[in-house]
Amino acid sequence: MQSIRKRSFSGDDGSRFAKLVFPGNRLSMMVREEDLDETIRRPIAKKTAKEVLDHIGTWDQPVSDQWKTRASTLQAKLDDGDPFALAEVYKTLVRRQATETLSAADRRQLSQSEARLSEEIAMAFGHPLDKALQRMENVAQAKA
């Protein structure tokens, strides 16, 4: 997050805004300072990133074999944005990919969970994205 600055748009004069930059998506946005806490979740800390990686390794809940039910369940977790929910989507689909061909919806959801989770983990550890992805893969495959 970049510094907070005063800006005036067609609203309150002189509101303060934070500029948020998401380099992976090549996206930036302005959020009013008073709206930050309810709009944006802070990136996870290193300790939480370790817990998420452990969760990838240990999570082993069954998911429906019916594609529509599975897709809806996993999409709800993706929409939630919680790193532990993202880890569950990632682990479910990596495990499924090891035993069968993924559907188009499964591949899309795997890609989304992988991208979102790897960005969180990379930021928490201060690693490049590819190193975060490698850590995720190692943990998922070691205990798959």
FIFI-544179 format. One record per atom (N, C-alpha, C): atom name; residue number from 1; residue in one letter; x, y negated, z negated; chain. Coordinates in Angstrom, 1 decimal. Atoms other than C-alpha are relative to their C-alpha. Layout:
N
CA,NUM,A,X,Y,Z,A .
...
// end
This chain:
144
N,1,M,0.9,1.2,0.0,A .
CA,1,M,0.0,0.0,0.0,A .
C,1,M,0.9,-1.2,0.0,A .
N,2,Q,-0.7,1.2,-0.1,A .
CA,2,Q,1.3,-3.4,0.9,A .
C,2,Q,-0.5,-1.0,-1.0,A .
N,3,S,0.4,1.0,1.0,A .
CA,3,S,1.0,-6.5,-1.2,A .
C,3,S,-1.4,-0.5,0.2,A .
N,4,I,1.4,0.6,0.0,A .
CA,4,I,-2.3,-8.2,-2.1,A .
C,4,I,0.2,-1.4,0.4,A .
N,5,R,0.0,1.3,-0.5,A .
CA,5,R,-2.9,-11.4,-0.3,A .
C,5,R,-1.4,-0.7,0.0,A .
N,6,K,1.3,0.7,-0.1,A .
CA,6,K,-5.6,-14.1,-0.2,A .
C,6,K,-0.3,-0.1,1.5,A .
N,7,R,0.5,0.1,-1.4,A .
CA,7,R,-7.7,-14.0,3.0,A .
C,7,R,-1.4,-0.5,-0.1,A .
N,8,S,1.4,0.4,-0.1,A .
CA,8,S,-10.9,-15.6,4.0,A .
C,8,S,-0.6,0.4,1.3,A .
N,9,F,0.8,-0.4,-1.1,A .
CA,9,F,-13.3,-13.9,6.3,A .
C,9,F,-1.4,-0.7,-0.1,A .
N,10,S,1.3,0.6,0.1,A .
CA,10,S,-16.9,-14.7,6.8,A .
C,10,S,-0.7,0.5,-1.3,A .
N,11,G,0.5,-0.3,1.3,A .
CA,11,G,-17.6,-14.3,3.1,A .
C,11,G,0.5,-0.9,-1.1,A .
N,12,D,-0.6,0.8,1.0,A .
CA,12,D,-16.3,-15.5,-0.2,A .
C,12,D,1.3,-0.6,0.4,A .
N,13,D,-1.2,0.7,-0.4,A .
CA,13,D,-13.6,-18.1,0.3,A .
C,13,D,1.2,0.4,-0.9,A .
N,14,G,-1.2,-0.3,0.8,A .
CA,14,G,-10.2,-16.9,-0.8,A .
C,14,G,0.0,1.3,-0.7,A .
N,15,S,-0.1,-1.3,0.6,A .
CA,15,S,-10.9,-13.3,-1.7,A .
C,15,S,1.4,0.6,0.2,A .
N,16,R,-1.3,-0.6,-0.1,A .
CA,16,R,-7.8,-11.2,-2.3,A .
C,16,R,-0.2,1.4,0.6,A .
N,17,F,0.1,-1.3,-0.7,A .
CA,17,F,-7.2,-8.2,-0.1,A .
C,17,F,1.3,0.8,0.0,A .
N,18,A,-1.2,-0.8,-0.1,A .
CA,18,A,-4.8,-5.3,-0.1,A .
C,18,A,0.0,0.6,1.4,A .
N,19,K,-0.1,-0.6,-1.3,A .
CA,19,K,-3.5,-4.0,3.3,A .
C,19,K,0.5,1.4,-0.3,A .
N,20,L,-0.3,-1.4,0.1,A .
CA,20,L,-3.5,-0.2,3.3,A .
C,20,L,0.5,0.5,1.4,A .
N,21,V,-0.6,-0.5,-1.3,A .
CA,21,V,-1.3,1.5,5.9,A .
C,21,V,0.1,1.6,-0.1,A .
N,22,F,0.0,-1.5,-0.2,A .
CA,22,F,-1.8,5.2,7.0,A .
C,22,F,0.9,0.3,1.2,A .
N,23,P,-0.9,-0.2,-1.2,A .
CA,23,P,1.3,5.9,9.2,A .
C,23,P,-0.4,1.2,0.8,A .
N,24,G,0.3,-1.2,-0.7,A .
CA,24,G,0.2,9.4,10.1,A .
C,24,G,-1.1,-0.2,1.0,A .
N,25,N,1.2,0.3,-0.9,A .
CA,25,N,-3.0,8.0,11.7,A .
C,25,N,0.2,-1.2,0.8,A .
N,26,R,-0.2,1.3,-0.6,A .
CA,26,R,-1.4,4.8,12.9,A .
C,26,R,-1.2,-0.9,-0.3,A .
N,27,L,1.2,0.8,0.4,A .
CA,27,L,-4.1,3.0,11.0,A .
C,27,L,0.3,-0.9,-1.2,A .
N,28,S,-0.1,0.9,1.2,A .
CA,28,S,-4.2,0.0,8.6,A .
C,28,S,-1.4,-0.6,-0.2,A .
N,29,M,1.3,0.6,0.4,A .
CA,29,M,-7.1,-1.5,6.8,A .
C,29,M,0.1,-1.0,-1.1,A .
N,30,M,0.0,1.0,1.1,A .
CA,30,M,-7.9,-4.4,4.5,A .
C,30,M,-1.1,0.4,-0.9,A .
N,31,V,1.0,-0.3,1.0,A .
CA,31,V,-9.8,-3.7,1.3,A .
C,31,V,0.1,-1.1,-1.1,A .
N,32,R,0.0,1.1,1.0,A .
CA,32,R,-10.9,-6.4,-1.2,A .
C,32,R,0.6,0.6,-1.3,A .
N,33,E,-0.7,-0.4,1.2,A .
CA,33,E,-8.9,-6.2,-4.4,A .
C,33,E,-0.9,0.6,-1.0,A .
N,34,E,0.9,-0.5,1.0,A .
CA,34,E,-11.9,-5.8,-6.6,A .
C,34,E,-0.7,1.3,0.4,A .
N,35,D,0.6,-1.3,-0.4,A .
CA,35,D,-13.1,-2.8,-4.5,A .
C,35,D,1.0,1.2,0.1,A .
N,36,L,-1.0,-1.1,-0.1,A .
CA,36,L,-9.8,-0.8,-4.6,A .
C,36,L,-0.3,1.2,-0.8,A .
N,37,D,0.2,-1.2,0.9,A .
CA,37,D,-10.6,1.4,-7.6,A .
C,37,D,-1.1,0.9,0.4,A .
N,38,E,1.1,-0.9,-0.4,A .
CA,38,E,-13.9,2.6,-6.2,A .
C,38,E,0.0,0.4,1.4,A .
N,39,T,-0.1,-0.3,-1.4,A .
CA,39,T,-12.8,2.8,-2.6,A .
C,39,T,1.1,1.0,0.3,A .
N,40,I,-1.3,-0.7,-0.3,A .
CA,40,I,-9.3,4.3,-2.6,A .
C,40,I,0.5,0.8,-1.2,A .
N,41,R,-0.6,-0.8,1.0,A .
CA,41,R,-7.9,7.2,-4.5,A .
C,41,R,1.5,-0.2,0.1,A .
N,42,R,-1.4,0.1,0.0,A .
CA,42,R,-4.3,6.8,-5.5,A .
C,42,R,0.6,1.3,0.5,A .
N,43,P,-0.7,-1.2,-0.4,A .
CA,43,P,-1.8,9.3,-3.9,A .
C,43,P,0.3,0.9,-1.2,A .
N,44,I,-0.3,-0.9,1.1,A .
CA,44,I,-1.1,12.3,-6.0,A .
C,44,I,1.4,-0.1,-0.5,A .
N,45,A,-1.4,0.1,0.5,A .
CA,45,A,1.9,12.4,-8.3,A .
C,45,A,0.7,1.3,0.3,A .
N,46,K,-0.8,-1.2,-0.3,A .
CA,46,K,4.7,14.9,-8.0,A .
C,46,K,-0.5,1.2,-0.8,A .
N,47,K,0.6,-1.1,0.8,A .
CA,47,K,3.3,17.0,-10.9,A .
C,47,K,-1.2,0.6,0.6,A .
N,48,T,1.3,-0.5,-0.6,A .
CA,48,T,-0.1,17.2,-9.3,A .
C,48,T,0.3,0.8,1.3,A .
N,49,A,-0.4,-0.6,-1.3,A .
CA,49,A,1.6,18.1,-5.9,A .
C,49,A,0.5,1.5,-0.3,A .
N,50,K,-0.4,-1.4,0.4,A .
CA,50,K,3.3,21.1,-7.7,A .
C,50,K,-1.2,0.8,-0.4,A .
N,51,E,1.2,-0.7,0.3,A .
CA,51,E,0.0,22.1,-9.1,A .
C,51,E,-0.9,0.4,1.2,A .
N,52,V,0.7,-0.3,-1.2,A .
CA,52,V,-1.6,21.9,-5.7,A .
C,52,V,0.7,1.2,0.8,A .
N,53,L,-0.7,-1.1,-0.7,A .
CA,53,L,1.1,24.1,-4.2,A .
C,53,L,-0.2,1.3,-0.7,A .
N,54,D,0.3,-1.2,0.7,A .
CA,54,D,0.6,26.6,-7.0,A .
C,54,D,-1.4,0.5,0.3,A .
N,55,H,1.3,-0.3,-0.3,A .
CA,55,H,-3.1,26.5,-6.3,A .
C,55,H,-0.1,0.7,1.4,A .
N,56,I,-0.1,-0.7,-1.4,A .
CA,56,I,-2.4,27.4,-2.6,A .
C,56,I,0.4,1.4,-0.2,A .
N,57,G,-0.5,-1.4,0.2,A .
CA,57,G,-0.5,30.4,-3.9,A .
C,57,G,-0.9,0.9,-0.7,A .
N,58,T,0.8,-0.9,0.9,A .
CA,58,T,-3.0,31.7,-6.4,A .
C,58,T,-1.4,0.0,0.4,A .
N,59,W,1.5,0.0,-0.3,A .
CA,59,W,-6.4,30.8,-4.9,A .
C,59,W,-0.3,1.1,0.9,A .
N,60,D,0.3,-1.2,-0.8,A .
CA,60,D,-8.0,33.9,-3.6,A .
C,60,D,-1.5,0.3,-0.1,A .
N,61,Q,1.4,-0.2,0.0,A .
CA,61,Q,-11.8,33.4,-3.5,A .
C,61,Q,-0.5,0.4,1.4,A .
N,62,P,0.5,-0.4,-1.3,A .
CA,62,P,-13.8,35.1,-0.8,A .
C,62,P,-0.9,-1.1,0.6,A .
N,63,V,0.8,1.0,-0.8,A .
CA,63,V,-15.5,33.0,1.9,A .
C,63,V,-0.8,0.8,1.0,A .
N,64,S,0.9,-0.7,-0.8,A .
CA,64,S,-18.4,34.0,4.0,A .
C,64,S,0.6,0.3,1.4,A .
N,65,D,-0.5,-0.4,-1.3,A .
CA,65,D,-17.7,35.9,7.2,A .
C,65,D,-0.9,-0.6,1.1,A .
N,66,Q,0.8,0.6,-1.0,A .
CA,66,Q,-20.6,34.1,8.9,A .
C,66,Q,0.6,-1.4,0.3,A .
N,67,W,-0.7,1.2,-0.4,A .
CA,67,W,-19.0,31.2,10.8,A .
C,67,W,-0.7,-1.3,-0.4,A .
N,68,K,0.7,1.2,0.3,A .
CA,68,K,-21.7,28.7,10.2,A .
C,68,K,0.0,-0.3,-1.5,A .
N,69,T,-0.1,0.2,1.5,A .
CA,69,T,-21.8,29.2,6.4,A .
C,69,T,1.4,-0.4,-0.4,A .
N,70,R,-1.4,0.3,0.4,A .
CA,70,R,-18.0,29.2,6.2,A .
C,70,R,0.3,-1.4,0.5,A .
N,71,A,-0.4,1.3,-0.5,A .
CA,71,A,-17.7,26.1,8.4,A .
C,71,A,-0.7,-1.1,-0.9,A .
N,72,S,0.7,1.0,0.9,A .
CA,72,S,-20.3,24.2,6.2,A .
C,72,S,0.7,-0.1,-1.3,A .
N,73,T,-0.6,0.0,1.3,A .
CA,73,T,-18.6,25.2,3.0,A .
C,73,T,1.4,-0.7,0.0,A .
N,74,L,-1.4,0.6,-0.1,A .
CA,74,L,-15.1,24.3,4.2,A .
C,74,L,-0.1,-1.5,0.3,A .
N,75,Q,0.1,1.4,-0.3,A .
CA,75,Q,-16.3,21.0,5.7,A .
C,75,Q,-0.3,-0.8,-1.2,A .
N,76,A,0.3,0.7,1.2,A .
CA,76,A,-17.8,20.0,2.4,A .
C,76,A,1.3,-0.3,-0.8,A .
N,77,K,-1.3,0.2,0.7,A .
CA,77,K,-14.4,20.5,0.8,A .
C,77,K,0.9,-1.0,0.7,A .
N,78,L,-0.8,0.9,-0.8,A .
CA,78,L,-12.7,18.6,3.6,A .
C,78,L,-0.5,-1.4,-0.3,A .
N,79,D,0.7,1.3,0.2,A .
CA,79,D,-15.2,15.7,3.1,A .
C,79,D,0.3,-0.5,-1.4,A .
N,80,D,-0.2,0.4,1.4,A .
CA,80,D,-14.6,15.7,-0.6,A .
C,80,D,1.4,-0.7,-0.2,A .
N,81,G,-1.3,0.6,0.0,A .
CA,81,G,-10.9,14.9,0.0,A .
C,81,G,0.9,0.3,-1.2,A .
N,82,D,-0.8,-0.4,1.2,A .
CA,82,D,-9.8,16.4,-3.4,A .
C,82,D,1.2,0.9,0.5,A .
N,83,P,-1.1,-0.8,-0.5,A .
CA,83,P,-6.3,17.8,-2.9,A .
C,83,P,-0.1,1.5,-0.3,A .
N,84,F,0.2,-1.4,0.4,A .
CA,84,F,-7.2,21.1,-4.7,A .
C,84,F,-1.1,0.6,1.0,A .
N,85,A,1.0,-0.5,-0.9,A .
CA,85,A,-10.3,21.5,-2.4,A .
C,85,A,0.7,0.1,1.4,A .
N,86,L,-0.8,-0.1,-1.3,A .
CA,86,L,-8.0,20.8,0.7,A .
C,86,L,0.9,1.2,-0.1,A .
N,87,A,-0.9,-1.2,0.1,A .
CA,87,A,-5.6,23.5,-0.6,A .
C,87,A,-0.8,1.3,0.2,A .
N,88,E,0.8,-1.2,-0.2,A .
CA,88,E,-8.5,26.0,-0.7,A .
C,88,E,-0.4,0.2,1.4,A .
N,89,V,0.3,-0.1,-1.5,A .
CA,89,V,-9.5,25.2,2.9,A .
C,89,V,1.2,0.5,0.7,A .
N,90,Y,-1.2,-0.4,-0.6,A .
CA,90,Y,-5.9,25.5,3.9,A .
C,90,Y,0.3,1.5,-0.2,A .
N,91,K,-0.4,-1.4,0.4,A .
CA,91,K,-5.3,28.8,2.1,A .
C,91,K,-1.0,1.0,0.7,A .
N,92,T,1.0,-0.9,-0.6,A .
CA,92,T,-8.6,30.3,3.3,A .
C,92,T,0.2,0.2,1.5,A .
N,93,L,-0.1,-0.1,-1.5,A .
CA,93,L,-7.9,29.6,7.0,A .
C,93,L,1.4,0.6,0.3,A .
N,94,V,-1.3,-0.7,-0.3,A .
CA,94,V,-4.2,30.6,6.8,A .
C,94,V,-0.1,1.5,-0.2,A .
N,95,R,0.2,-1.4,0.2,A .
CA,95,R,-5.2,33.9,5.3,A .
C,95,R,-0.9,0.6,1.1,A .
N,96,R,0.8,-0.5,-1.1,A .
CA,96,R,-7.9,34.3,7.9,A .
C,96,R,0.7,0.1,1.3,A .
N,97,Q,-0.8,0.1,-1.2,A .
CA,97,Q,-5.5,33.4,10.7,A .
C,97,Q,1.0,1.2,0.1,A .
N,98,A,-1.0,-1.1,0.0,A .
CA,98,A,-3.1,36.2,9.6,A .
C,98,A,-0.7,1.3,0.4,A .
N,99,T,0.7,-1.3,-0.3,A .
CA,99,T,-5.8,38.9,10.2,A .
C,99,T,-0.9,-0.1,1.2,A .
N,100,E,0.9,0.1,-1.2,A .
CA,100,E,-7.9,37.5,13.1,A .
C,100,E,0.2,-1.3,0.7,A .
N,101,T,-0.1,1.2,-0.7,A .
CA,101,T,-8.2,34.9,15.7,A .
C,101,T,-1.0,-1.0,-0.6,A .
N,102,L,0.9,1.0,0.6,A .
CA,102,L,-9.7,31.6,14.4,A .
C,102,L,-0.9,-0.5,1.1,A .
N,103,S,0.9,0.7,-1.0,A .
CA,103,S,-12.7,30.0,16.0,A .
C,103,S,0.4,-1.4,0.2,A .
N,104,A,-0.4,1.4,-0.2,A .
CA,104,A,-12.5,26.5,17.3,A .
C,104,A,-0.3,-0.8,-1.2,A .
N,105,A,0.3,0.7,1.3,A .
CA,105,A,-14.2,25.2,14.1,A .
C,105,A,1.1,0.3,-1.0,A .
N,106,D,-1.1,-0.4,0.9,A .
CA,106,D,-11.7,27.1,12.0,A .
C,106,D,1.3,-0.7,0.3,A .
N,107,R,-1.3,0.6,-0.4,A .
CA,107,R,-8.7,25.8,13.9,A .
C,107,R,-0.1,-1.5,-0.3,A .
N,108,R,0.1,1.4,0.3,A .
CA,108,R,-10.0,22.2,13.6,A .
C,108,R,0.1,-0.2,-1.5,A .
N,109,Q,0.0,0.2,1.4,A .
CA,109,Q,-10.6,22.6,9.9,A .
C,109,Q,1.4,0.3,-0.6,A .
N,110,L,-1.3,-0.3,0.5,A .
CA,110,L,-7.2,24.2,9.4,A .
C,110,L,1.0,-1.2,0.3,A .
N,111,S,-0.9,1.2,-0.4,A .
CA,111,S,-5.5,21.3,11.3,A .
C,111,S,-0.3,-1.2,-0.9,A .
N,112,Q,0.4,1.2,0.9,A .
CA,112,Q,-7.4,18.7,9.2,A .
C,112,Q,0.5,0.2,-1.4,A .
N,113,S,-0.5,-0.3,1.3,A .
CA,113,S,-6.6,20.4,5.9,A .
C,113,S,1.5,-0.1,-0.1,A .
N,114,E,-1.4,0.0,-0.1,A .
CA,114,E,-3.0,20.9,6.9,A .
C,114,E,0.6,-1.5,0.1,A .
N,115,A,-0.4,1.4,-0.2,A .
CA,115,A,-2.6,17.2,8.0,A .
C,115,A,-0.2,-0.8,-1.3,A .
N,116,R,0.3,0.8,1.2,A .
CA,116,R,-4.2,15.7,4.9,A .
C,116,R,0.8,0.4,-1.2,A .
N,117,L,-0.7,-0.5,1.2,A .
CA,117,L,-2.6,17.9,2.4,A .
C,117,L,1.5,-0.2,0.1,A .
N,118,S,-1.4,0.2,-0.2,A .
CA,118,S,0.9,17.7,3.9,A .
C,118,S,0.4,-1.4,-0.2,A .
N,119,E,-0.3,1.4,0.2,A .
CA,119,E,0.7,13.9,3.9,A .
C,119,E,0.1,-0.3,-1.5,A .
N,120,E,0.0,0.2,1.5,A .
CA,120,E,-0.2,14.0,0.1,A .
C,120,E,1.3,0.6,-0.6,A .
N,121,I,-1.2,-0.7,0.6,A .
CA,121,I,2.6,16.5,-0.7,A .
C,121,I,1.3,-0.7,0.4,A .
N,122,A,-1.2,0.7,-0.5,A .
CA,122,A,5.2,14.7,1.5,A .
C,122,A,0.2,-1.3,-0.8,A .
N,123,M,-0.1,1.2,0.8,A .
CA,123,M,4.4,11.4,-0.3,A .
C,123,M,0.4,0.2,-1.4,A .
N,124,A,-0.3,-0.3,1.4,A .
CA,124,A,4.5,12.9,-3.7,A .
C,124,A,1.4,0.4,-0.3,A .
N,125,F,-1.4,-0.5,0.1,A .
CA,125,F,7.9,14.6,-3.2,A .
C,125,F,1.0,-0.9,0.7,A .
N,126,G,-0.9,0.9,-0.7,A .
CA,126,G,9.3,11.9,-1.0,A .
C,126,G,0.7,0.8,1.1,A .
N,127,H,-0.5,-0.8,-1.1,A .
CA,127,H,9.9,14.5,1.8,A .
C,127,H,-0.6,-0.4,1.3,A .
N,128,P,0.7,0.2,-1.3,A .
CA,128,P,9.3,14.2,5.5,A .
C,128,P,-1.1,1.0,0.1,A .
N,129,L,1.2,-0.8,-0.2,A .
CA,129,L,6.1,15.7,6.7,A .
C,129,L,0.3,1.5,0.3,A .
N,130,D,-0.3,-1.4,-0.4,A .
CA,130,D,7.7,18.8,8.3,A .
C,130,D,0.5,0.8,-1.2,A .
N,131,K,-0.4,-0.8,1.2,A .
CA,131,K,9.3,19.8,4.9,A .
C,131,K,-1.1,0.3,-0.9,A .
N,132,A,1.2,-0.2,0.8,A .
CA,132,A,6.0,19.4,3.1,A .
C,132,A,-0.8,1.2,0.7,A .
N,133,L,0.7,-1.0,-0.7,A .
CA,133,L,4.4,21.6,5.8,A .
C,133,L,0.6,1.4,-0.3,A .
N,134,Q,-0.7,-1.2,0.2,A .
CA,134,Q,7.1,24.2,5.4,A .
C,134,Q,-0.2,0.6,-1.5,A .
N,135,R,0.2,-0.4,1.4,A .
CA,135,R,6.6,24.3,1.6,A .
C,135,R,-1.4,0.6,-0.1,A .
N,136,M,1.4,-0.5,0.0,A .
CA,136,M,2.8,24.8,2.1,A .
C,136,M,0.0,1.4,0.6,A .
N,137,E,0.0,-1.3,-0.7,A .
CA,137,E,3.4,27.6,4.6,A .
C,137,E,0.7,1.1,-0.8,A .
N,138,N,-0.8,-0.9,0.8,A .
CA,138,N,6.0,29.3,2.3,A .
C,138,N,-0.9,0.5,-1.1,A .
N,139,V,0.8,-0.4,1.1,A .
CA,139,V,3.6,29.3,-0.6,A .
C,139,V,-1.2,0.8,0.4,A .
N,140,A,1.2,-0.7,-0.5,A .
CA,140,A,0.6,30.4,1.4,A .
C,140,A,0.3,1.4,0.5,A .
N,141,Q,-0.4,-1.3,-0.6,A .
CA,141,Q,2.4,33.3,3.1,A .
C,141,Q,0.6,0.9,-1.1,A .
N,142,A,-0.6,-0.9,1.0,A .
CA,142,A,4.3,34.5,0.0,A .
C,142,A,-1.1,0.7,-0.8,A .
N,143,K,1.1,-0.6,0.8,A .
CA,143,K,1.0,35.1,-1.8,A .
C,143,K,-1.2,0.3,0.7,A .
N,144,A,1.2,-0.2,-0.8,A .
CA,144,A,-1.3,35.7,1.1,A .
C,144,A,-0.5,1.5,-0.1,A .
// end
